[in-house]
Each structure stands twice: as C-alpha cells, then as structure tokens.
Amino acid sequence: MNGVITTWFEDKGFGFIKDENGDNRYFHIIKVANPELIKKDAVVTFEPTTNTKGLSAFAVKVAPESKYIHIAGERIKITSIKSFLAYSEEVPADAKVDKENAILSVGLLMNRIKPKDEENQATTRTMKKLAVTTFQNHTFIFSEDEINVDETMKILKSL
C-alpha cells in the first residue's frame, strides 16, 4: 500500500502515515527498512496491519526523493535548474494543443491554409507560460494548454 508520512516524532521513534484510503496508520522506526530517509511528507510503501490500538504499518519503505522533475513529458534534473519564470503571452485564440489527437493529418493542415485575401485578423487570448532554464542554457517553454502553470510553479518553488 502507498502513503505519505504526515507526522514524525524523531525523538520518540514513531509517526503516522496517511494511506491511499485517507486513513492514518501508526508506524515505528524499527518497522522501517531505510530509517535515514524518514521525514514529514515523504512518500512510503508499506504493508497494512492492525494492532490492539488500531491501524498500523509494517515493512515501511521510504521512497528516495527523485533527482528529476517531469513536466509535460520532459525530464529535467532538479540540480540543473538555473531559473524558472511564469509569464503571460498573447496568442491567436485558435492556438491550442489538442491533447487527444496530437498528430495532425496532412489533409487537416492543408484545409487550414487560406489565401491571403481570406485571412482575417484572428482574435487573441492571454496564455500563461512557464520557462525553465538549466545551467546548460537549455530553455524549456510550457504553456497552460500542456500543464497547470500555477501548480508547477508551486512545485518548483518548493524544491
């Protein structure tokens, strides 16, 4: 079963895990395979059990923190992130990523080509974007059509 450590009393050697069902389970340090990784909000796997006092966990294994962050299919090493910035940009109103059908056919593309005299001034919309720059000077740009920019910013700020 999976869970997250919600409370850890280091001086007492025990804590509580919120499991995937939302239940709180007691655990003791002697039941943890890698106790050096125990900390609040750490992700764990464990075997659920009960004792005389209620729900508990044994065979607890703390998942090591990932060295990478995954954003819209890109794997970026956390220690190589130099900077990140959220910004807004005006884009044509019909400029959206179709997440369901990302591959466009040639016919569909040809139907979108219009002679210059038929071109109308497209309306625009404001699109949130996120730019992540690495120390290797690679810049990744993600739009709100691909990711939740605000949530990703919160994750990046917490690293």
C-alpha positions as CSV (number, residue, x, y, z in Angstrom):
1,M,0.0,0.0,0.0
2,N,1.2,3.6,-0.6
3,G,1.1,6.5,1.7
4,V,2.7,9.8,3.0
5,I,4.3,10.4,6.3
6,T,2.1,13.1,8.0
7,T,3.7,13.2,11.4
8,W,7.2,12.1,12.6
9,F,8.4,12.3,16.2
10,E,12.1,11.7,15.7
11,D,12.9,11.8,19.4
12,K,10.3,9.1,20.1
13,G,10.9,7.0,17.0
14,F,7.4,6.8,15.7
15,G,5.0,8.6,13.4
16,F,1.9,8.4,11.3
17,I,1.2,7.6,7.7
18,K,-1.8,8.7,5.7
19,D,-2.6,5.8,3.4
20,E,-4.1,5.9,0.0
21,N,-7.6,5.4,1.5
22,G,-7.1,8.5,3.7
23,D,-6.7,6.5,7.0
24,N,-4.0,7.4,9.5
25,R,-1.7,4.5,10.4
26,Y,0.9,4.3,13.2
27,F,4.4,3.2,12.4
28,H,7.6,2.7,14.5
29,I,11.2,3.2,13.3
30,I,12.0,-0.5,13.8
31,K,9.5,-1.3,11.1
32,V,11.2,1.0,8.5
33,A,13.7,-0.5,6.0
34,N,15.5,2.8,5.4
35,P,15.0,4.9,8.5
36,E,17.6,7.5,7.4
37,L,15.1,8.8,4.8
38,I,12.2,9.3,7.3
39,K,10.8,12.8,7.2
40,K,7.4,14.6,7.1
41,D,5.7,14.4,3.7
42,A,7.9,11.6,2.4
43,V,6.2,9.0,0.2
44,V,6.2,5.5,1.5
45,T,5.1,1.9,0.7
46,F,4.1,-0.4,3.5
47,E,2.1,-3.5,4.5
48,P,-1.1,-2.5,6.3
49,T,-2.0,-4.2,9.6
50,T,-3.9,-3.5,12.8
51,N,-2.8,-3.9,16.4
52,T,-4.6,-3.5,19.7
53,K,-4.5,0.3,19.3
54,G,-5.8,0.5,15.7
55,L,-4.4,0.8,12.2
56,S,-0.7,0.4,11.8
57,A,2.0,-0.2,9.2
58,F,5.0,-2.6,8.9
59,A,7.6,-3.3,6.3
60,V,7.7,0.5,5.6
61,K,10.0,1.7,2.9
62,V,10.6,5.4,2.3
63,A,10.8,6.3,-1.3
64,P,14.0,8.3,-2.0
65,E,13.4,11.8,-3.4
66,S,13.6,12.0,-7.1
67,K,16.6,13.8,-8.6
68,Y,14.4,14.8,-11.6
69,I,11.2,16.6,-12.2
70,H,8.9,15.6,-15.0
71,I,7.0,18.4,-16.8
72,A,4.8,17.6,-19.8
73,G,7.0,14.7,-20.9
74,E,10.3,16.5,-20.3
75,R,12.6,15.0,-17.6
76,I,14.7,17.8,-16.0
77,K,17.4,17.2,-13.4
78,I,16.5,19.3,-10.3
79,T,20.0,20.4,-9.6
80,S,20.5,21.6,-13.2
81,I,17.6,24.1,-13.0
82,K,19.1,27.6,-13.1
83,S,15.9,29.6,-13.1
84,F,12.2,29.5,-13.9
85,L,9.6,32.1,-14.7
86,A,5.9,32.2,-15.3
87,Y,4.6,34.8,-17.7
88,S,1.6,35.6,-20.0
89,E,1.7,36.0,-23.7
90,E,-0.9,37.0,-26.3
91,V,-1.5,34.1,-28.8
92,P,-4.2,33.6,-31.5
93,A,-7.4,32.4,-30.0
94,D,-7.4,29.2,-32.0
95,A,-3.8,28.2,-31.0
96,K,-4.5,25.3,-28.7
97,V,-2.8,21.9,-28.3
98,D,-5.2,19.1,-28.9
99,K,-4.1,16.7,-26.2
100,E,-6.3,13.8,-27.5
101,N,-5.2,14.0,-31.1
102,A,-1.7,15.5,-31.1
103,I,-0.8,14.2,-34.6
104,L,-2.3,16.3,-37.3
105,S,-3.0,14.8,-40.8
106,V,-1.7,16.5,-43.9
107,G,-5.3,16.9,-45.1
108,L,-6.2,18.8,-42.0
109,L,-3.2,21.0,-42.3
110,M,-4.0,21.7,-46.0
111,N,-7.6,22.7,-45.1
112,R,-6.2,25.3,-42.7
113,I,-4.2,27.1,-45.4
114,K,-6.1,30.1,-46.7
115,P,-5.3,32.6,-49.4
116,K,-4.1,36.0,-48.1
117,D,-7.2,37.8,-49.1
118,E,-9.4,35.4,-47.0
119,E,-7.2,35.8,-43.9
120,N,-9.0,37.5,-41.1
121,Q,-7.4,39.1,-38.1
122,A,-7.6,36.4,-35.6
123,T,-8.7,37.2,-32.1
124,T,-6.2,36.7,-29.4
125,R,-6.2,35.3,-25.9
126,T,-3.8,35.5,-23.0
127,M,-1.9,32.3,-22.4
128,K,0.1,31.5,-19.3
129,K,3.5,30.0,-20.0
130,L,6.4,28.7,-17.9
131,A,10.0,28.9,-18.9
132,V,12.6,26.7,-17.2
133,T,16.3,27.4,-17.9
134,T,19.0,25.0,-17.0
135,F,22.7,25.7,-16.2
136,Q,23.4,24.1,-19.7
137,N,21.5,27.0,-21.2
138,H,18.5,24.9,-22.4
139,T,15.2,26.7,-22.0
140,F,12.0,24.7,-21.9
141,I,8.8,26.5,-22.6
142,F,5.5,25.0,-21.4
143,S,2.0,26.5,-22.0
144,E,-1.2,26.3,-19.9
145,D,-2.6,24.0,-22.6
146,E,0.1,21.4,-21.6
147,I,0.4,21.9,-17.8
148,N,-1.1,23.6,-14.9
149,V,1.4,26.5,-14.7
150,D,0.4,27.6,-11.1
151,E,0.7,24.1,-9.7
152,T,4.0,23.5,-11.4
153,M,5.4,26.8,-10.1
154,K,4.4,25.8,-6.6
155,I,6.4,22.5,-7.0
156,L,9.4,24.3,-8.5
157,K,9.4,26.8,-5.6
158,S,9.3,24.0,-3.0
159,L,12.5,22.3,-4.5
